[in-house]
Amino acid sequence: MNEQRLRKISVKYMLTNCFINIPLSSYNKNNQAVIGVGRVIQMKYRAHTDTRLCVRGQFVPPEKLKKRFFSCYHYLKHDYGKLSKVNILFDLYFWRRKVRKENLTNHFF
């Protein structure tokens, strides 16, 4: 990717309408939660934040979800437990249908 192109585009626009793993439950004593998939609608910057609210996620653009469903699933399922993997699969199926119906796009990817 061209570095000049990256400098001109804000991250908050790059990730709009992309999909990311999100916790669906509170974290247990082993620091694990049930995971699902959500869509980035808007990003905001906060100078000071609680580190428990920060995410370390992989993002999938809607165009890729439309064309390469199972590669997106394998990318997002990571090393999560069985319940999380099932949630991720069903969530991605839901989001793929929504992407196709509403023609969601991310103009960056």
Sequence and secondary structure as in RCSB ss.txt:
>XXXX:A:sequence
MNEQRLRKISVKYMLTNCFINIPLSSYNKNNQAVIGVGRVIQMKYRAHTDTRLCVRGQFVPPEKLKKRFFSCYHY
LKHDYGKLSKVNILFDLYFWRRKVRKENLTNHFF
>XXXX:A:secstr
  HHHHHHS HHHHSTT EEEEESS   TTS   EEEEE       SS  GGG     EE HHHHHH HHHHHHH
HHTT  HHHHHHHHHHHHHHHHHHHHHT   TT 
